[in-house]
Amino acid sequence: MVYLPRKDSDKPALLIELKWDKSAETAIRQIKERNYVKALKNYTGEVFLVGINYDKKSKHHQCIIERYILPEKRC
């Protein structure tokens, strides 16, 4: 999932991967390995990579958030 802030906002974009009975680390790794940030080709600035896992057995959530800076566009 991708959430983009309004154009007049200074908030970061969010790139979220949800997992079930895996790990939040696995979710972050998938974002990086599959290069999901390329979906933000028209966006520059700060992005938070968010990996969330729900463990069915323990009924707990795990979340990892990493800051990522997209490079400025070049002409």
PDB file of N, CA, C, O and CB in Angstrom:
ATOM      1  N   MET A   1       0.845  -1.168   0.000  1.00  0.00           N
ATOM      2  CA  MET A   1       0.000   0.000   0.000  1.00  0.00           C
ATOM      3  C   MET A   1       0.890   1.231   0.000  1.00  0.00           C
ATOM      4  O   MET A   1       1.951   1.247   0.623  1.00  0.00           O
ATOM      5  CB  MET A   1      -0.961  -0.002   1.212  1.00  0.00           C
ATOM      6  N   VAL A   2       0.452   2.239  -0.693  1.00  0.00           N
ATOM      7  CA  VAL A   2       1.182   3.499  -0.729  1.00  0.00           C
ATOM      8  C   VAL A   2       0.229   4.619  -0.340  1.00  0.00           C
ATOM      9  O   VAL A   2      -0.883   4.722  -0.858  1.00  0.00           O
ATOM     10  CB  VAL A   2       1.803   3.754  -2.137  1.00  0.00           C
ATOM     11  N   TYR A   3       0.682   5.442   0.571  1.00  0.00           N
ATOM     12  CA  TYR A   3      -0.070   6.636   0.952  1.00  0.00           C
ATOM     13  C   TYR A   3       0.781   7.844   0.606  1.00  0.00           C
ATOM     14  O   TYR A   3       1.892   7.998   1.113  1.00  0.00           O
ATOM     15  CB  TYR A   3      -0.448   6.624   2.478  1.00  0.00           C
ATOM     16  N   LEU A   4       0.261   8.695  -0.254  1.00  0.00           N
ATOM     17  CA  LEU A   4       0.971   9.913  -0.625  1.00  0.00           C
ATOM     18  C   LEU A   4       0.352  11.099   0.090  1.00  0.00           C
ATOM     19  O   LEU A   4      -0.871  11.218   0.158  1.00  0.00           O
ATOM     20  CB  LEU A   4       0.944  10.125  -2.153  1.00  0.00           C
ATOM     21  N   PRO A   5       1.195  11.983   0.626  1.00  0.00           N
ATOM     22  CA  PRO A   5       0.647  13.178   1.277  1.00  0.00           C
ATOM     23  C   PRO A   5       0.140  14.169   0.229  1.00  0.00           C
ATOM     24  O   PRO A   5       0.500  14.097  -0.947  1.00  0.00           O
ATOM     25  CB  PRO A   5       1.715  13.848   2.177  1.00  0.00           C
ATOM     26  N   ARG A   6      -0.684  15.076   0.677  1.00  0.00           N
ATOM     27  CA  ARG A   6      -1.136  16.143  -0.217  1.00  0.00           C
ATOM     28  C   ARG A   6       0.075  16.935  -0.688  1.00  0.00           C
ATOM     29  O   ARG A   6       1.085  17.005   0.012  1.00  0.00           O
ATOM     30  CB  ARG A   6      -2.167  17.075   0.492  1.00  0.00           C
ATOM     31  N   LYS A   7      -0.020  17.518  -1.845  1.00  0.00           N
ATOM     32  CA  LYS A   7       1.121  18.240  -2.426  1.00  0.00           C
ATOM     33  C   LYS A   7       1.586  19.409  -1.574  1.00  0.00           C
ATOM     34  O   LYS A   7       2.767  19.758  -1.599  1.00  0.00           O
ATOM     35  CB  LYS A   7       0.764  18.742  -3.799  1.00  0.00           C
ATOM     36  N   ASP A   8       0.686  20.017  -0.825  1.00  0.00           N
ATOM     37  CA  ASP A   8       1.059  21.161   0.008  1.00  0.00           C
ATOM     38  C   ASP A   8       1.475  20.748   1.419  1.00  0.00           C
ATOM     39  O   ASP A   8       1.602  21.595   2.304  1.00  0.00           O
ATOM     40  CB  ASP A   8      -0.096  22.138   0.084  1.00  0.00           C
ATOM     41  N   SER A   9       1.687  19.458   1.627  1.00  0.00           N
ATOM     42  CA  SER A   9       2.033  18.930   2.946  1.00  0.00           C
ATOM     43  C   SER A   9       3.531  18.634   3.033  1.00  0.00           C
ATOM     44  O   SER A   9       4.176  18.330   2.029  1.00  0.00           O
ATOM     45  CB  SER A   9       1.219  17.655   3.246  1.00  0.00           C
ATOM     46  N   ASP A  10       4.069  18.729   4.244  1.00  0.00           N
ATOM     47  CA  ASP A  10       5.473  18.368   4.460  1.00  0.00           C
ATOM     48  C   ASP A  10       5.586  16.970   5.085  1.00  0.00           C
ATOM     49  O   ASP A  10       6.647  16.595   5.583  1.00  0.00           O
ATOM     50  CB  ASP A  10       6.165  19.417   5.364  1.00  0.00           C
ATOM     51  N   LYS A  11       4.504  16.214   5.057  1.00  0.00           N
ATOM     52  CA  LYS A  11       4.482  14.859   5.615  1.00  0.00           C
ATOM     53  C   LYS A  11       5.139  13.875   4.642  1.00  0.00           C
ATOM     54  O   LYS A  11       5.119  14.103   3.432  1.00  0.00           O
ATOM     55  CB  LYS A  11       3.027  14.420   5.927  1.00  0.00           C
ATOM     56  N   PRO A  12       5.715  12.790   5.151  1.00  0.00           N
ATOM     57  CA  PRO A  12       6.331  11.799   4.264  1.00  0.00           C
ATOM     58  C   PRO A  12       5.284  10.879   3.639  1.00  0.00           C
ATOM     59  O   PRO A  12       4.164  10.752   4.134  1.00  0.00           O
ATOM     60  CB  PRO A  12       7.360  10.967   5.034  1.00  0.00           C
ATOM     61  N   ALA A  13       5.680  10.244   2.539  1.00  0.00           N
ATOM     62  CA  ALA A  13       4.856   9.193   1.948  1.00  0.00           C
ATOM     63  C   ALA A  13       5.053   7.927   2.777  1.00  0.00           C
ATOM     64  O   ALA A  13       6.075   7.774   3.446  1.00  0.00           O
ATOM     65  CB  ALA A  13       5.225   8.951   0.436  1.00  0.00           C
ATOM     66  N   LEU A  14       4.081   7.025   2.735  1.00  0.00           N
ATOM     67  CA  LEU A  14       4.181   5.750   3.444  1.00  0.00           C
ATOM     68  C   LEU A  14       4.098   4.621   2.430  1.00  0.00           C
ATOM     69  O   LEU A  14       3.228   4.621   1.560  1.00  0.00           O
ATOM     70  CB  LEU A  14       3.062   5.612   4.523  1.00  0.00           C
ATOM     71  N   LEU A  15       4.999   3.665   2.545  1.00  0.00           N
ATOM     72  CA  LEU A  15       4.964   2.466   1.724  1.00  0.00           C
ATOM     73  C   LEU A  15       4.837   1.307   2.701  1.00  0.00           C
ATOM     74  O   LEU A  15       5.760   1.040   3.471  1.00  0.00           O
ATOM     75  CB  LEU A  15       6.249   2.331   0.795  1.00  0.00           C
ATOM     76  N   ILE A  16       3.707   0.620   2.677  1.00  0.00           N
ATOM     77  CA  ILE A  16       3.368  -0.355   3.713  1.00  0.00           C
ATOM     78  C   ILE A  16       3.240  -1.756   3.114  1.00  0.00           C
ATOM     79  O   ILE A  16       2.592  -1.956   2.087  1.00  0.00           O
ATOM     80  CB  ILE A  16       2.059   0.045   4.420  1.00  0.00           C
ATOM     81  N   GLU A  17       3.875  -2.717   3.785  1.00  0.00           N
ATOM     82  CA  GLU A  17       3.735  -4.133   3.421  1.00  0.00           C
ATOM     83  C   GLU A  17       3.195  -4.869   4.637  1.00  0.00           C
ATOM     84  O   GLU A  17       3.768  -4.786   5.723  1.00  0.00           O
ATOM     85  CB  GLU A  17       5.107  -4.753   2.943  1.00  0.00           C
ATOM     86  N   LEU A  18       2.091  -5.590   4.454  1.00  0.00           N
ATOM     87  CA  LEU A  18       1.456  -6.333   5.534  1.00  0.00           C
ATOM     88  C   LEU A  18       1.769  -7.819   5.395  1.00  0.00           C
ATOM     89  O   LEU A  18       1.757  -8.359   4.289  1.00  0.00           O
ATOM     90  CB  LEU A  18      -0.069  -6.097   5.537  1.00  0.00           C
ATOM     91  N   LYS A  19       2.046  -8.471   6.509  1.00  0.00           N
ATOM     92  CA  LYS A  19       2.330  -9.908   6.520  1.00  0.00           C
ATOM     93  C   LYS A  19       1.456 -10.595   7.555  1.00  0.00           C
ATOM     94  O   LYS A  19       0.958  -9.972   8.492  1.00  0.00           O
ATOM     95  CB  LYS A  19       3.825 -10.176   6.811  1.00  0.00           C
ATOM     96  N   TRP A  20       1.285 -11.896   7.359  1.00  0.00           N
ATOM     97  CA  TRP A  20       0.495 -12.738   8.254  1.00  0.00           C
ATOM     98  C   TRP A  20       1.368 -13.920   8.642  1.00  0.00           C
ATOM     99  O   TRP A  20       1.771 -14.703   7.781  1.00  0.00           O
ATOM    100  CB  TRP A  20      -0.853 -13.212   7.580  1.00  0.00           C
ATOM    101  N   ASP A  21       1.665 -14.056   9.932  1.00  0.00           N
ATOM    102  CA  ASP A  21       2.499 -15.144  10.448  1.00  0.00           C
ATOM    103  C   ASP A  21       3.879 -15.214   9.798  1.00  0.00           C
ATOM    104  O   ASP A  21       4.398 -16.304   9.560  1.00  0.00           O
ATOM    105  CB  ASP A  21       1.794 -16.456  10.252  1.00  0.00           C
ATOM    106  N   LYS A  22       4.462 -14.078   9.515  1.00  0.00           N
ATOM    107  CA  LYS A  22       5.838 -13.990   8.994  1.00  0.00           C
ATOM    108  C   LYS A  22       6.626 -13.149   9.990  1.00  0.00           C
ATOM    109  O   LYS A  22       6.772 -13.535  11.149  1.00  0.00           O
ATOM    110  CB  LYS A  22       5.888 -13.357   7.526  1.00  0.00           C
ATOM    111  N   SER A  23       7.133 -12.002   9.546  1.00  0.00           N
ATOM    112  CA  SER A  23       7.794 -11.049  10.440  1.00  0.00           C
ATOM    113  C   SER A  23       7.775  -9.677   9.793  1.00  0.00           C
ATOM    114  O   SER A  23       7.647  -9.553   8.575  1.00  0.00           O
ATOM    115  CB  SER A  23       9.253 -11.489  10.760  1.00  0.00           C
ATOM    116  N   ALA A  24       7.903  -8.663  10.609  1.00  0.00           N
ATOM    117  CA  ALA A  24       7.978  -7.302  10.086  1.00  0.00           C
ATOM    118  C   ALA A  24       9.262  -7.128   9.279  1.00  0.00           C
ATOM    119  O   ALA A  24       9.287  -6.375   8.305  1.00  0.00           O
ATOM    120  CB  ALA A  24       7.914  -6.267  11.236  1.00  0.00           C
ATOM    121  N   GLU A  25      10.333  -7.826   9.684  1.00  0.00           N
ATOM    122  CA  GLU A  25      11.595  -7.790   8.946  1.00  0.00           C
ATOM    123  C   GLU A  25      11.410  -8.344   7.534  1.00  0.00           C
ATOM    124  O   GLU A  25      11.964  -7.811   6.573  1.00  0.00           O
ATOM    125  CB  GLU A  25      12.680  -8.587   9.694  1.00  0.00           C
ATOM    126  N   THR A  26      10.628  -9.417   7.417  1.00  0.00           N
ATOM    127  CA  THR A  26      10.337 -10.006   6.111  1.00  0.00           C
ATOM    128  C   THR A  26       9.600  -9.002   5.228  1.00  0.00           C
ATOM    129  O   THR A  26       9.871  -8.907   4.031  1.00  0.00           O
ATOM    130  CB  THR A  26       9.503 -11.295   6.270  1.00  0.00           C
ATOM    131  N   ALA A  27       8.685  -8.265   5.811  1.00  0.00           N
ATOM    132  CA  ALA A  27       7.925  -7.259   5.062  1.00  0.00           C
ATOM    133  C   ALA A  27       8.845  -6.157   4.541  1.00  0.00           C
ATOM    134  O   ALA A  27       8.736  -5.764   3.380  1.00  0.00           O
ATOM    135  CB  ALA A  27       6.821  -6.652   5.946  1.00  0.00           C
ATOM    136  N   ILE A  28       9.746  -5.654   5.381  1.00  0.00           N
ATOM    137  CA  ILE A  28      10.685  -4.615   4.964  1.00  0.00           C
ATOM    138  C   ILE A  28      11.619  -5.155   3.881  1.00  0.00           C
ATOM    139  O   ILE A  28      11.890  -4.472   2.894  1.00  0.00           O
ATOM    140  CB  ILE A  28      11.501  -4.097   6.173  1.00  0.00           C
ATOM    141  N   ARG A  29      12.104  -6.369   4.065  1.00  0.00           N
ATOM    142  CA  ARG A  29      12.995  -6.988   3.081  1.00  0.00           C
ATOM    143  C   ARG A  29      12.289  -7.106   1.721  1.00  0.00           C
ATOM    144  O   ARG A  29      12.903  -6.864   0.681  1.00  0.00           O
ATOM    145  CB  ARG A  29      13.459  -8.385   3.573  1.00  0.00           C
ATOM    146  N   GLN A  30      11.006  -7.477   1.729  1.00  0.00           N
ATOM    147  CA  GLN A  30      10.254  -7.585   0.480  1.00  0.00           C
ATOM    148  C   GLN A  30      10.128  -6.231  -0.205  1.00  0.00           C
ATOM    149  O   GLN A  30      10.267  -6.145  -1.425  1.00  0.00           O
ATOM    150  CB  GLN A  30       8.867  -8.171   0.743  1.00  0.00           C
ATOM    151  N   ILE A  31       9.872  -5.195   0.540  1.00  0.00           N
ATOM    152  CA  ILE A  31       9.785  -3.844  -0.031  1.00  0.00           C
ATOM    153  C   ILE A  31      11.078  -3.510  -0.768  1.00  0.00           C
ATOM    154  O   ILE A  31      11.053  -2.988  -1.883  1.00  0.00           O
ATOM    155  CB  ILE A  31       9.506  -2.789   1.079  1.00  0.00           C
ATOM    156  N   LYS A  32      12.209  -3.817  -0.132  1.00  0.00           N
ATOM    157  CA  LYS A  32      13.514  -3.495  -0.725  1.00  0.00           C
ATOM    158  C   LYS A  32      13.857  -4.408  -1.896  1.00  0.00           C
ATOM    159  O   LYS A  32      14.285  -3.928  -2.945  1.00  0.00           O
ATOM    160  CB  LYS A  32      14.605  -3.591   0.330  1.00  0.00           C
ATOM    161  N   GLU A  33      13.675  -5.730  -1.730  1.00  0.00           N
ATOM    162  CA  GLU A  33      14.042  -6.681  -2.782  1.00  0.00           C
ATOM    163  C   GLU A  33      13.210  -6.507  -4.047  1.00  0.00           C
ATOM    164  O   GLU A  33      13.724  -6.651  -5.156  1.00  0.00           O
ATOM    165  CB  GLU A  33      13.891  -8.096  -2.271  1.00  0.00           C
ATOM    166  N   ARG A  34      11.955  -6.203  -3.886  1.00  0.00           N
ATOM    167  CA  ARG A  34      11.071  -6.031  -5.046  1.00  0.00           C
ATOM    168  C   ARG A  34      11.021  -4.585  -5.527  1.00  0.00           C
ATOM    169  O   ARG A  34      10.271  -4.242  -6.441  1.00  0.00           O
ATOM    170  CB  ARG A  34       9.667  -6.500  -4.706  1.00  0.00           C
ATOM    171  N   ASN A  35      11.834  -3.749  -4.895  1.00  0.00           N
ATOM    172  CA  ASN A  35      11.988  -2.345  -5.300  1.00  0.00           C
ATOM    173  C   ASN A  35      10.649  -1.618  -5.414  1.00  0.00           C
ATOM    174  O   ASN A  35      10.372  -0.956  -6.414  1.00  0.00           O
ATOM    175  CB  ASN A  35      12.720  -2.267  -6.628  1.00  0.00           C
ATOM    176  N   TYR A  36       9.834  -1.749  -4.386  1.00  0.00           N
ATOM    177  CA  TYR A  36       8.517  -1.120  -4.390  1.00  0.00           C
ATOM    178  C   TYR A  36       8.587   0.404  -4.459  1.00  0.00           C
ATOM    179  O   TYR A  36       7.615   1.046  -4.858  1.00  0.00           O
ATOM    180  CB  TYR A  36       7.754  -1.533  -3.160  1.00  0.00           C
ATOM    181  N   VAL A  37       9.716   0.990  -4.078  1.00  0.00           N
ATOM    182  CA  VAL A  37       9.818   2.454  -4.132  1.00  0.00           C
ATOM    183  C   VAL A  37       9.734   2.974  -5.562  1.00  0.00           C
ATOM    184  O   VAL A  37       9.480   4.161  -5.768  1.00  0.00           O
ATOM    185  CB  VAL A  37      11.124   2.916  -3.492  1.00  0.00           C
ATOM    186  N   LYS A  38       9.943   2.109  -6.555  1.00  0.00           N
ATOM    187  CA  LYS A  38       9.819   2.557  -7.945  1.00  0.00           C
ATOM    188  C   LYS A  38       8.378   2.981  -8.265  1.00  0.00           C
ATOM    189  O   LYS A  38       8.147   3.695  -9.241  1.00  0.00           O
ATOM    190  CB  LYS A  38      10.267   1.439  -8.906  1.00  0.00           C
ATOM    191  N   ALA A  39       7.418   2.547  -7.453  1.00  0.00           N
ATOM    192  CA  ALA A  39       6.031   2.980  -7.627  1.00  0.00           C
ATOM    193  C   ALA A  39       5.875   4.469  -7.321  1.00  0.00           C
ATOM    194  O   ALA A  39       4.864   5.082  -7.664  1.00  0.00           O
ATOM    195  CB  ALA A  39       5.099   2.158  -6.727  1.00  0.00           C
ATOM    196  N   LEU A  40       6.878   5.034  -6.679  1.00  0.00           N
ATOM    197  CA  LEU A  40       6.842   6.449  -6.317  1.00  0.00           C
ATOM    198  C   LEU A  40       7.690   7.289  -7.267  1.00  0.00           C
ATOM    199  O   LEU A  40       8.302   8.271  -6.848  1.00  0.00           O
ATOM    200  CB  LEU A  40       7.324   6.640  -4.880  1.00  0.00           C
ATOM    201  N   LYS A  41       7.730   6.910  -8.533  1.00  0.00           N
ATOM    202  CA  LYS A  41       8.620   7.564  -9.496  1.00  0.00           C
ATOM    203  C   LYS A  41       8.364   9.058  -9.648  1.00  0.00           C
ATOM    204  O   LYS A  41       9.284   9.793 -10.007  1.00  0.00           O
ATOM    205  CB  LYS A  41       8.483   6.905 -10.833  1.00  0.00           C
ATOM    206  N   ASN A  42       7.169   9.527  -9.391  1.00  0.00           N
ATOM    207  CA  ASN A  42       6.860  10.955  -9.509  1.00  0.00           C
ATOM    208  C   ASN A  42       6.903  11.678  -8.173  1.00  0.00           C
ATOM    209  O   ASN A  42       6.431  12.809  -8.056  1.00  0.00           O
ATOM    210  CB  ASN A  42       5.499  11.138 -10.133  1.00  0.00           C
ATOM    211  N   TYR A  43       7.463  11.032  -7.181  1.00  0.00           N
ATOM    212  CA  TYR A  43       7.520  11.602  -5.830  1.00  0.00           C
ATOM    213  C   TYR A  43       8.982  11.752  -5.428  1.00  0.00           C
ATOM    214  O   TYR A  43       9.797  10.871  -5.702  1.00  0.00           O
ATOM    215  CB  TYR A  43       6.746  10.707  -4.800  1.00  0.00           C
ATOM    216  N   THR A  44       9.312  12.852  -4.784  1.00  0.00           N
ATOM    217  CA  THR A  44      10.655  13.032  -4.238  1.00  0.00           C
ATOM    218  C   THR A  44      10.521  13.375  -2.763  1.00  0.00           C
ATOM    219  O   THR A  44       9.513  13.932  -2.327  1.00  0.00           O
ATOM    220  CB  THR A  44      11.445  14.147  -5.008  1.00  0.00           C
ATOM    221  N   GLY A  45      11.535  13.039  -2.018  1.00  0.00           N
ATOM    222  CA  GLY A  45      11.533  13.385  -0.607  1.00  0.00           C
ATOM    223  C   GLY A  45      11.523  12.170   0.289  1.00  0.00           C
ATOM    224  O   GLY A  45      11.983  11.091  -0.082  1.00  0.00           O
ATOM    225  N   GLU A  46      10.988  12.370   1.473  1.00  0.00           N
ATOM    226  CA  GLU A  46      11.030  11.355   2.511  1.00  0.00           C
ATOM    227  C   GLU A  46       9.896  10.330   2.370  1.00  0.00           C
ATOM    228  O   GLU A  46       8.749  10.670   2.082  1.00  0.00           O
ATOM    229  CB  GLU A  46      10.963  12.015   3.873  1.00  0.00           C
ATOM    230  N   VAL A  47      10.265   9.071   2.583  1.00  0.00           N
ATOM    231  CA  VAL A  47       9.300   7.970   2.550  1.00  0.00           C
ATOM    232  C   VAL A  47       9.554   7.117   3.779  1.00  0.00           C
ATOM    233  O   VAL A  47      10.707   6.872   4.135  1.00  0.00           O
ATOM    234  CB  VAL A  47       9.421   7.120   1.225  1.00  0.00           C
ATOM    235  N   PHE A  48       8.506   6.666   4.426  1.00  0.00           N
ATOM    236  CA  PHE A  48       8.643   5.698   5.509  1.00  0.00           C
ATOM    237  C   PHE A  48       8.266   4.332   4.957  1.00  0.00           C
ATOM    238  O   PHE A  48       7.166   4.137   4.440  1.00  0.00           O
ATOM    239  CB  PHE A  48       7.752   6.081   6.745  1.00  0.00           C
ATOM    240  N   LEU A  49       9.201   3.386   5.075  1.00  0.00           N
ATOM    241  CA  LEU A  49       8.936   1.996   4.728  1.00  0.00           C
ATOM    242  C   LEU A  49       8.391   1.349   5.982  1.00  0.00           C
ATOM    243  O   LEU A  49       9.041   1.373   7.027  1.00  0.00           O
ATOM    244  CB  LEU A  49      10.229   1.252   4.196  1.00  0.00           C
ATOM    245  N   VAL A  50       7.206   0.772   5.893  1.00  0.00           N
ATOM    246  CA  VAL A  50       6.529   0.225   7.066  1.00  0.00           C
ATOM    247  C   VAL A  50       6.248  -1.261   6.834  1.00  0.00           C
ATOM    248  O   VAL A  50       5.542  -1.635   5.898  1.00  0.00           O
ATOM    249  CB  VAL A  50       5.207   1.002   7.361  1.00  0.00           C
ATOM    250  N   GLY A  51       6.812  -2.095   7.701  1.00  0.00           N
ATOM    251  CA  GLY A  51       6.552  -3.525   7.657  1.00  0.00           C
ATOM    252  C   GLY A  51       5.726  -3.913   8.867  1.00  0.00           C
ATOM    253  O   GLY A  51       6.127  -3.659  10.003  1.00  0.00           O
ATOM    254  N   ILE A  52       4.577  -4.525   8.633  1.00  0.00           N
ATOM    255  CA  ILE A  52       3.679  -4.906   9.726  1.00  0.00           C
ATOM    256  C   ILE A  52       3.368  -6.394   9.605  1.00  0.00           C
ATOM    257  O   ILE A  52       3.038  -6.882   8.524  1.00  0.00           O
ATOM    258  CB  ILE A  52       2.362  -4.057   9.703  1.00  0.00           C
ATOM    259  N   ASN A  53       3.476  -7.100  10.706  1.00  0.00           N
ATOM    260  CA  ASN A  53       3.137  -8.514  10.752  1.00  0.00           C
ATOM    261  C   ASN A  53       2.106  -8.756  11.841  1.00  0.00           C
ATOM    262  O   ASN A  53       2.167  -8.167  12.920  1.00  0.00           O
ATOM    263  CB  ASN A  53       4.393  -9.374  10.990  1.00  0.00           C
ATOM    264  N   TYR A  54       1.158  -9.637  11.538  1.00  0.00           N
ATOM    265  CA  TYR A  54       0.183 -10.083  12.531  1.00  0.00           C
ATOM    266  C   TYR A  54       0.442 -11.554  12.786  1.00  0.00           C
ATOM    267  O   TYR A  54       0.399 -12.361  11.857  1.00  0.00           O
ATOM    268  CB  TYR A  54      -1.296  -9.836  12.055  1.00  0.00           C
ATOM    269  N   ASP A  55       0.712 -11.913  14.038  1.00  0.00           N
ATOM    270  CA  ASP A  55       0.955 -13.297  14.426  1.00  0.00           C
ATOM    271  C   ASP A  55      -0.356 -13.899  14.905  1.00  0.00           C
ATOM    272  O   ASP A  55      -0.883 -13.517  15.950  1.00  0.00           O
ATOM    273  CB  ASP A  55       2.051 -13.393  15.529  1.00  0.00           C
ATOM    274  N   LYS A  56      -0.874 -14.837  14.136  1.00  0.00           N
ATOM    275  CA  LYS A  56      -2.182 -15.433  14.437  1.00  0.00           C
ATOM    276  C   LYS A  56      -2.183 -16.150  15.781  1.00  0.00           C
ATOM    277  O   LYS A  56      -3.159 -16.078  16.528  1.00  0.00           O
ATOM    278  CB  LYS A  56      -2.584 -16.408  13.335  1.00  0.00           C
ATOM    279  N   LYS A  57      -1.076 -16.848  16.091  1.00  0.00           N
ATOM    280  CA  LYS A  57      -1.003 -17.634  17.315  1.00  0.00           C
ATOM    281  C   LYS A  57      -1.010 -16.745  18.571  1.00  0.00           C
ATOM    282  O   LYS A  57      -1.789 -16.971  19.497  1.00  0.00           O
ATOM    283  CB  LYS A  57       0.251 -18.502  17.298  1.00  0.00           C
ATOM    284  N   SER A  58      -0.141 -15.744  18.585  1.00  0.00           N
ATOM    285  CA  SER A  58      -0.049 -14.880  19.768  1.00  0.00           C
ATOM    286  C   SER A  58      -1.023 -13.700  19.721  1.00  0.00           C
ATOM    287  O   SER A  58      -1.238 -13.011  20.718  1.00  0.00           O
ATOM    288  CB  SER A  58       1.366 -14.358  19.912  1.00  0.00           C
ATOM    289  N   LYS A  59      -1.609 -13.486  18.532  1.00  0.00           N
ATOM    290  CA  LYS A  59      -2.535 -12.366  18.307  1.00  0.00           C
ATOM    291  C   LYS A  59      -1.896 -11.015  18.597  1.00  0.00           C
ATOM    292  O   LYS A  59      -2.548 -10.105  19.110  1.00  0.00           O
ATOM    293  CB  LYS A  59      -3.772 -12.533  19.168  1.00  0.00           C
ATOM    294  N   HIS A  60      -0.617 -10.893  18.266  1.00  0.00           N
ATOM    295  CA  HIS A  60       0.121  -9.651  18.428  1.00  0.00           C
ATOM    296  C   HIS A  60       0.579  -9.129  17.071  1.00  0.00           C
ATOM    297  O   HIS A  60       0.759  -9.884  16.115  1.00  0.00           O
ATOM    298  CB  HIS A  60       1.323  -9.854  19.363  1.00  0.00           C
ATOM    299  N   HIS A  61       0.760  -7.828  17.023  1.00  0.00           N
ATOM    300  CA  HIS A  61       1.285  -7.174  15.837  1.00  0.00           C
ATOM    301  C   HIS A  61       2.743  -6.810  16.082  1.00  0.00           C
ATOM    302  O   HIS A  61       3.150  -6.554  17.215  1.00  0.00           O
ATOM    303  CB  HIS A  61       0.451  -5.917  15.476  1.00  0.00           C
ATOM    304  N   GLN A  62       3.515  -6.792  15.017  1.00  0.00           N
ATOM    305  CA  GLN A  62       4.884  -6.317  15.059  1.00  0.00           C
ATOM    306  C   GLN A  62       5.025  -5.315  13.924  1.00  0.00           C
ATOM    307  O   GLN A  62       4.523  -5.538  12.822  1.00  0.00           O
ATOM    308  CB  GLN A  62       5.924  -7.498  14.935  1.00  0.00           C
ATOM    309  N   CYS A  63       5.706  -4.218  14.196  1.00  0.00           N
ATOM    310  CA  CYS A  63       5.848  -3.170  13.194  1.00  0.00           C
ATOM    311  C   CYS A  63       7.276  -2.636  13.197  1.00  0.00           C
ATOM    312  O   CYS A  63       7.866  -2.402  14.251  1.00  0.00           O
ATOM    313  CB  CYS A  63       4.843  -2.030  13.451  1.00  0.00           C
ATOM    314  N   ILE A  64       7.813  -2.450  12.005  1.00  0.00           N
ATOM    315  CA  ILE A  64       9.111  -1.807  11.836  1.00  0.00           C
ATOM    316  C   ILE A  64       8.918  -0.663  10.852  1.00  0.00           C
ATOM    317  O   ILE A  64       8.250  -0.813   9.829  1.00  0.00           O
ATOM    318  CB  ILE A  64      10.208  -2.822  11.334  1.00  0.00           C
ATOM    319  N   ILE A  65       9.510   0.478  11.173  1.00  0.00           N
ATOM    320  CA  ILE A  65       9.444   1.642  10.301  1.00  0.00           C
ATOM    321  C   ILE A  65      10.870   2.093  10.005  1.00  0.00           C
ATOM    322  O   ILE A  65      11.673   2.297  10.915  1.00  0.00           O
ATOM    323  CB  ILE A  65       8.607   2.796  10.952  1.00  0.00           C
ATOM    324  N   GLU A  66      11.174   2.247   8.705  1.00  0.00           N
ATOM    325  CA  GLU A  66      12.484   2.727   8.293  1.00  0.00           C
ATOM    326  C   GLU A  66      12.305   3.984   7.455  1.00  0.00           C
ATOM    327  O   GLU A  66      11.396   4.077   6.631  1.00  0.00           O
ATOM    328  CB  GLU A  66      13.258   1.637   7.502  1.00  0.00           C
ATOM    329  N   ARG A  67      13.171   4.925   7.678  1.00  0.00           N
ATOM    330  CA  ARG A  67      13.157   6.173   6.909  1.00  0.00           C
ATOM    331  C   ARG A  67      13.964   5.968   5.632  1.00  0.00           C
ATOM    332  O   ARG A  67      15.049   5.386   5.663  1.00  0.00           O
ATOM    333  CB  ARG A  67      13.731   7.365   7.748  1.00  0.00           C
ATOM    334  N   TYR A  68      13.432   6.449   4.512  1.00  0.00           N
ATOM    335  CA  TYR A  68      14.075   6.318   3.213  1.00  0.00           C
ATOM    336  C   TYR A  68      13.924   7.647   2.497  1.00  0.00           C
ATOM    337  O   TYR A  68      12.834   8.219   2.471  1.00  0.00           O
ATOM    338  CB  TYR A  68      13.460   5.141   2.376  1.00  0.00           C
ATOM    339  N   ILE A  69      15.007   8.142   1.916  1.00  0.00           N
ATOM    340  CA  ILE A  69      14.948   9.413   1.183  1.00  0.00           C
ATOM    341  C   ILE A  69      15.073   9.122  -0.307  1.00  0.00           C
ATOM    342  O   ILE A  69      16.065   8.547  -0.755  1.00  0.00           O
ATOM    343  CB  ILE A  69      16.074  10.397   1.654  1.00  0.00           C
ATOM    344  N   LEU A  70      14.065   9.520  -1.065  1.00  0.00           N
ATOM    345  CA  LEU A  70      14.118   9.363  -2.520  1.00  0.00           C
ATOM    346  C   LEU A  70      14.976  10.480  -3.090  1.00  0.00           C
ATOM    347  O   LEU A  70      14.892  11.615  -2.621  1.00  0.00           O
ATOM    348  CB  LEU A  70      12.685   9.381  -3.151  1.00  0.00           C
ATOM    349  N   PRO A  71      15.788  10.190  -4.077  1.00  0.00           N
ATOM    350  CA  PRO A  71      16.632  11.234  -4.678  1.00  0.00           C
ATOM    351  C   PRO A  71      15.805  12.256  -5.441  1.00  0.00           C
ATOM    352  O   PRO A  71      14.699  11.964  -5.896  1.00  0.00           O
ATOM    353  CB  PRO A  71      17.665  10.609  -5.612  1.00  0.00           C
ATOM    354  N   GLU A  72      16.340  13.428  -5.572  1.00  0.00           N
ATOM    355  CA  GLU A  72      15.686  14.480  -6.354  1.00  0.00           C
ATOM    356  C   GLU A  72      15.638  14.057  -7.818  1.00  0.00           C
ATOM    357  O   GLU A  72      16.530  13.362  -8.305  1.00  0.00           O
ATOM    358  CB  GLU A  72      16.430  15.843  -6.197  1.00  0.00           C
ATOM    359  N   LYS A  73      14.587  14.485  -8.512  1.00  0.00           N
ATOM    360  CA  LYS A  73      14.460  14.175  -9.938  1.00  0.00           C
ATOM    361  C   LYS A  73      15.520  14.958 -10.718  1.00  0.00           C
ATOM    362  O   LYS A  73      15.875  16.082 -10.363  1.00  0.00           O
ATOM    363  CB  LYS A  73      13.023  14.514 -10.458  1.00  0.00           C
ATOM    364  N   ARG A  74      16.006  14.341 -11.774  1.00  0.00           N
ATOM    365  CA  ARG A  74      16.958  15.007 -12.662  1.00  0.00           C
ATOM    366  C   ARG A  74      16.290  15.200 -14.016  1.00  0.00           C
ATOM    367  O   ARG A  74      15.515  14.357 -14.467  1.00  0.00           O
ATOM    368  CB  ARG A  74      18.285  14.186 -12.801  1.00  0.00           C
ATOM    369  N   CYS A  75      16.598  16.306 -14.647  1.00  0.00           N
ATOM    370  CA  CYS A  75      16.018  16.602 -15.980  1.00  0.00           C
ATOM    371  C   CYS A  75      16.738  15.851 -17.057  1.00  0.00           C
ATOM    372  O   CYS A  75      16.393  15.975 -18.232  1.00  0.00           O
ATOM    373  CB  CYS A  75      16.069  18.100 -16.284  1.00  0.00           C
TER     374      CYS A  75
END
